[in-house]
Amino acid sequence: QSSVQASQQGQPPPLCLDFPRAMAAAPAKVTWTDTLYDVYYNLAMLGMFFLVMYVMLWPGCYRNENATPEEKADCQHPGLPGGEVFDVVEVLFLGTVGGRIVSQVFRLPALLGMLIAGYVLK
């Protein structure tokens, strides 16, 4: 009955939370140490991701101990510059960057920036 009486008086019931008022009353304080921790954490995650991908894409010619020096020279890791995976990631990354630049600076569709980035890479 107390919640009914409170709602009749124009106040929210005691078990009901008013999230917008609660969020406005106590904004979260972000310190520089939290930001630094986030940067270090994200860099560590990115480094581990690249390390795992490098090992997963390890070509068989790298493992062959009996390969001649010519065979090892012709062996290309797909994740390093010149490899297939690197090329796909390069096109995706530079296309995204080109799209953002064109959409934010020139106020044109982002797809136009991605198209320009593709032609530049070609």
Secondary structure, 3 states (H helix, E strand, C coil): CHHHHHHHCCCCCCCCCCHHHHHHHCCCCCCHHHHHHHHHHHHHHHHHHHHHHHHHCCCHHHHCCCCCHHHHHHCCCCCCCCCHHHHHHHHHHHHHHHHHHHHHHCCCCHHHHHHHHHHHHC
